[in-house]
Amino acid sequence: MPNTSERNEIPQSWSLGGKVAIVTGAARGIGRETVKLLRQRGASVVATDKNPSVHDLVGSEIATLEGDVSMEETAVRTIALAKERFGSVDILVNNAGRTMNRPLIEMSTADWDEVMTVNARGNFLHAREALKVMVEQASGTIVNVASIVSVVAMKDTAVYAASKGAIAQLTKVIAVEYGSQGIRANAVAPGVVETDILEGIVADSRVTLASYGDVHPLGRVAQPVDIAEIIAFLSAPASAFMTGALVMADGGYTAL
């Protein structure tokens, strides 16, 4: 845990001291920065990813688990680990995701199922298992990572957009179904984020990032920590009256 002087520097409404958080897709990018930030704010964290590098996240109040988020057993194991190590599940950050840029006519059924299974089913499974604990304790916060393509269209993103749209709507349903039981659910919708994932999508990621930055009113794309800060806010008491929201974190792109 942070020492007393470090905790005192965090406003109470932003503090996550005593909370237990789960972050999926934690090995890199937004997920990794989110684990670090939630930990800095005082939370104990269970970090999960199918990438074994998730185990590089070490600390006395960090537990790691390797697994595929689209598998039911992974969700069950993750919630069980949080309860066993830290005693509860107060925050779930559904960050793990799969992207695919491909024209619809060139997309196979397997392509569609792969992305929808990781993104939509992965969010559903972890939310369902976390909610079992949250309902019992009559408190909890779920933050889902959606995308700007939840609400706007970009070419070659059919299955990714469909999966992220599903996540946005799932978030609203959770908020409506469980708000009376002390549980909040919100989603953050990032624009383009500078992570190594982009390198696997386009041939020249540097040029592509620069071009994306040019069309954002802020003149740049996001860094993973930009999104992590919003996730931390949605996890904290500071956002206590927010639920069912889709927070656009896109440098103004959807304002155009």
C-alpha positions as CSV (number, residue, x, y, z in Angstrom):
1,M,0.0,0.0,0.0
2,P,1.1,3.6,-0.5
3,N,2.6,5.3,2.6
4,T,0.5,7.7,4.6
5,S,1.9,10.8,2.9
6,E,1.2,9.4,-0.6
7,R,-2.4,8.6,0.4
8,N,-2.9,12.1,1.8
9,E,-2.0,13.6,-1.5
10,I,-5.0,11.9,-3.2
11,P,-8.3,13.7,-2.7
12,Q,-10.7,11.5,-0.8
13,S,-13.2,11.5,-3.7
14,W,-10.5,10.1,-6.0
15,S,-9.0,7.6,-3.6
16,L,-9.5,3.9,-4.1
17,G,-8.0,2.9,-0.8
18,G,-9.5,-0.4,0.5
19,K,-11.1,-1.2,-2.9
20,V,-10.4,-4.4,-4.9
21,A,-10.2,-4.0,-8.7
22,I,-10.1,-6.4,-11.6
23,V,-8.5,-5.2,-14.9
24,T,-8.7,-7.5,-18.0
25,G,-6.3,-7.0,-20.9
26,A,-3.8,-5.9,-18.4
27,A,-0.5,-6.9,-20.1
28,R,0.0,-3.8,-22.2
29,G,-1.5,-0.5,-23.3
30,I,-4.5,0.9,-21.6
31,G,-4.9,-2.1,-19.3
32,R,-1.3,-1.9,-18.0
33,E,-1.6,1.8,-17.3
34,T,-4.9,1.3,-15.6
35,V,-3.4,-1.3,-13.3
36,K,-0.6,1.0,-12.3
37,L,-2.9,4.0,-11.8
38,L,-5.6,2.1,-9.8
39,R,-2.8,0.8,-7.6
40,Q,-1.3,4.3,-7.1
41,R,-4.8,5.4,-6.0
42,G,-4.8,2.7,-3.3
43,A,-6.7,-0.3,-4.9
44,S,-5.6,-3.9,-4.7
45,V,-5.7,-5.2,-8.3
46,V,-6.2,-8.5,-10.0
47,A,-4.6,-8.2,-13.5
48,T,-5.6,-10.7,-16.2
49,D,-4.5,-11.3,-19.8
50,K,-3.9,-14.2,-22.1
51,N,-0.4,-12.8,-22.7
52,P,2.0,-14.3,-20.1
53,S,3.7,-10.9,-19.8
54,V,0.8,-10.0,-17.4
55,H,2.9,-11.7,-14.8
56,D,5.5,-8.8,-15.1
57,L,3.0,-6.7,-13.1
58,V,4.3,-7.4,-9.6
59,G,3.5,-6.0,-6.1
60,S,2.2,-7.0,-2.8
61,E,-1.3,-5.8,-3.7
62,I,-1.3,-7.1,-7.3
63,A,-2.4,-10.6,-8.3
64,T,-2.0,-11.8,-11.9
65,L,-3.9,-14.4,-13.9
66,E,-3.3,-15.7,-17.4
67,G,-6.4,-16.6,-19.3
68,D,-8.7,-16.0,-22.3
69,V,-11.4,-13.5,-21.4
70,S,-13.8,-15.2,-23.8
71,M,-13.8,-18.4,-21.8
72,E,-16.2,-18.8,-18.9
73,E,-13.7,-20.5,-16.7
74,T,-11.4,-17.4,-16.9
75,A,-14.1,-15.1,-15.6
76,V,-14.9,-17.6,-12.8
77,R,-11.2,-17.9,-11.9
78,T,-10.7,-14.2,-12.0
79,I,-13.5,-13.4,-9.5
80,A,-12.4,-16.3,-7.3
81,L,-8.8,-15.0,-7.2
82,A,-10.0,-11.5,-6.2
83,K,-12.1,-12.8,-3.4
84,E,-9.4,-15.3,-2.2
85,R,-6.5,-12.7,-2.2
86,F,-8.3,-9.5,-1.4
87,G,-11.8,-10.4,0.0
88,S,-14.1,-8.7,-2.5
89,V,-14.8,-7.3,-6.0
90,D,-15.4,-3.6,-5.9
91,I,-14.3,-2.5,-9.4
92,L,-14.3,-4.4,-12.7
93,V,-12.6,-2.8,-15.7
94,N,-13.5,-4.8,-18.8
95,N,-10.6,-3.6,-21.0
96,A,-9.5,-6.7,-23.0
97,G,-10.4,-6.6,-26.6
98,R,-9.7,-7.8,-30.1
99,T,-9.6,-5.5,-33.2
100,M,-9.9,-6.2,-36.9
101,N,-9.8,-3.9,-39.9
102,R,-11.3,-5.7,-42.9
103,P,-13.9,-4.8,-45.5
104,L,-17.2,-6.5,-44.7
105,I,-17.3,-8.5,-47.9
106,E,-13.9,-10.0,-47.1
107,M,-14.8,-11.0,-43.6
108,S,-15.3,-14.7,-42.8
109,T,-17.7,-16.1,-40.3
110,A,-14.7,-17.1,-38.2
111,D,-13.4,-13.5,-38.3
112,W,-16.8,-12.2,-37.0
113,D,-17.0,-14.8,-34.3
114,E,-13.5,-14.2,-33.1
115,V,-13.9,-10.5,-32.4
116,M,-17.5,-10.7,-31.1
117,T,-16.5,-13.6,-28.8
118,V,-13.5,-11.7,-27.2
119,N,-15.2,-8.3,-27.0
120,A,-18.9,-8.8,-26.4
121,R,-18.9,-12.2,-24.7
122,G,-15.7,-11.4,-22.7
123,N,-17.4,-8.3,-21.2
124,F,-20.6,-10.2,-20.5
125,L,-18.9,-13.1,-18.8
126,H,-16.8,-11.0,-16.5
127,A,-19.7,-8.6,-15.7
128,R,-22.0,-11.5,-14.9
129,E,-19.5,-13.1,-12.5
130,A,-18.5,-9.8,-10.9
131,L,-22.2,-8.8,-10.4
132,K,-22.8,-11.9,-8.4
133,V,-20.4,-10.6,-5.8
134,M,-21.4,-7.0,-6.1
135,V,-25.1,-7.7,-5.7
136,E,-24.3,-9.7,-2.5
137,Q,-22.3,-6.8,-1.1
138,A,-24.8,-4.1,-2.5
139,S,-22.0,-2.1,-4.0
140,G,-19.7,-2.1,-7.0
141,T,-18.5,-0.3,-10.1
142,I,-18.1,-1.6,-13.6
143,V,-16.1,0.3,-16.3
144,N,-16.3,-1.1,-19.8
145,V,-13.9,0.0,-22.6
146,A,-15.9,0.7,-25.7
147,S,-14.8,2.9,-28.6
148,I,-15.8,5.9,-30.7
149,V,-17.0,3.3,-33.3
150,S,-19.7,2.5,-30.8
151,V,-21.4,5.6,-32.1
152,V,-19.7,6.6,-35.4
153,A,-18.9,4.6,-38.5
154,M,-15.5,4.1,-40.0
155,K,-14.8,1.9,-43.0
156,D,-13.4,-1.6,-42.5
157,T,-14.5,-1.8,-38.9
158,A,-17.8,-3.7,-39.2
159,V,-17.2,-6.4,-36.6
160,Y,-15.2,-4.2,-34.3
161,A,-17.8,-1.5,-34.3
162,A,-20.6,-4.0,-33.8
163,S,-18.8,-5.5,-30.8
164,K,-18.1,-2.1,-29.2
165,G,-21.7,-1.0,-29.8
166,A,-22.8,-4.1,-28.0
167,I,-20.5,-3.2,-25.1
168,A,-22.0,0.3,-24.9
169,Q,-25.5,-1.0,-24.8
170,L,-24.6,-3.7,-22.3
171,T,-23.2,-1.0,-20.0
172,K,-26.5,0.9,-20.1
173,V,-28.5,-2.3,-19.3
174,I,-26.3,-3.1,-16.3
175,A,-26.8,0.5,-15.0
176,V,-30.6,0.2,-15.3
177,E,-30.8,-3.3,-13.9
178,Y,-28.5,-2.9,-10.9
179,G,-28.5,0.8,-10.0
180,S,-31.0,0.3,-7.2
181,Q,-28.6,-2.3,-5.7
182,G,-25.8,0.2,-5.3
183,I,-24.0,-0.8,-8.5
184,R,-22.8,1.6,-11.2
185,A,-21.8,0.8,-14.8
186,N,-20.2,3.3,-17.2
187,A,-18.1,3.0,-20.4
188,V,-15.3,5.0,-21.8
189,A,-15.1,5.4,-25.6
190,P,-11.5,6.1,-26.7
191,G,-10.6,7.4,-30.0
192,V,-7.3,6.4,-31.5
193,V,-4.8,5.4,-28.8
194,E,-1.0,5.0,-29.4
195,T,-0.3,1.4,-28.5
196,D,1.7,-1.4,-30.1
197,I,-1.6,-3.0,-31.2
198,L,-1.7,-0.5,-34.1
199,E,1.6,-2.0,-35.5
200,G,-0.2,-5.2,-36.2
201,I,-3.0,-3.5,-38.1
202,V,-1.3,-1.0,-40.4
203,A,2.0,-1.2,-42.3
204,D,3.3,2.2,-41.2
205,S,1.9,2.9,-37.8
206,R,3.9,6.2,-37.3
207,V,2.5,7.8,-40.4
208,T,-1.0,6.5,-39.6
209,L,-0.8,7.9,-36.1
210,A,0.2,11.3,-37.4
211,S,-2.7,11.3,-39.8
212,Y,-5.2,10.4,-37.1
213,G,-3.7,13.0,-34.9
214,D,-4.3,15.6,-37.6
215,V,-8.0,15.0,-37.6
216,H,-8.5,15.3,-33.9
217,P,-9.3,18.8,-32.6
218,L,-6.7,18.4,-29.9
219,G,-4.1,17.7,-32.7
220,R,-2.9,14.3,-31.3
221,V,-4.0,10.8,-30.6
222,A,-4.4,9.5,-27.0
223,Q,-1.8,7.9,-24.8
224,P,-2.8,4.9,-22.8
225,V,-2.5,6.9,-19.6
226,D,-5.1,9.4,-20.9
227,I,-7.7,6.6,-21.0
228,A,-6.5,5.1,-17.7
229,E,-7.2,8.4,-16.0
230,I,-10.8,8.4,-17.1
231,I,-11.2,4.8,-16.0
232,A,-9.8,5.7,-12.6
233,F,-12.3,8.6,-12.4
234,L,-15.2,6.3,-13.3
235,S,-14.0,3.9,-10.6
236,A,-13.8,6.5,-7.9
237,P,-16.3,8.1,-5.5
238,A,-15.8,11.3,-7.5
239,S,-18.1,9.9,-10.2
240,A,-20.7,8.6,-7.7
241,F,-23.7,10.0,-9.5
242,M,-22.6,8.7,-12.9
243,T,-24.1,5.5,-14.3
244,G,-25.1,4.4,-17.8
245,A,-22.8,6.9,-19.3
246,L,-20.7,6.5,-22.4
247,V,-17.7,8.9,-21.9
248,M,-16.2,10.0,-25.2
249,A,-12.4,10.2,-24.8
250,D,-11.5,11.0,-28.3
251,G,-9.7,14.4,-28.4
252,G,-12.9,16.0,-29.8
253,Y,-13.2,13.6,-32.8
254,T,-16.9,13.0,-32.4
255,A,-17.6,16.7,-31.9
256,L,-16.7,17.4,-35.5
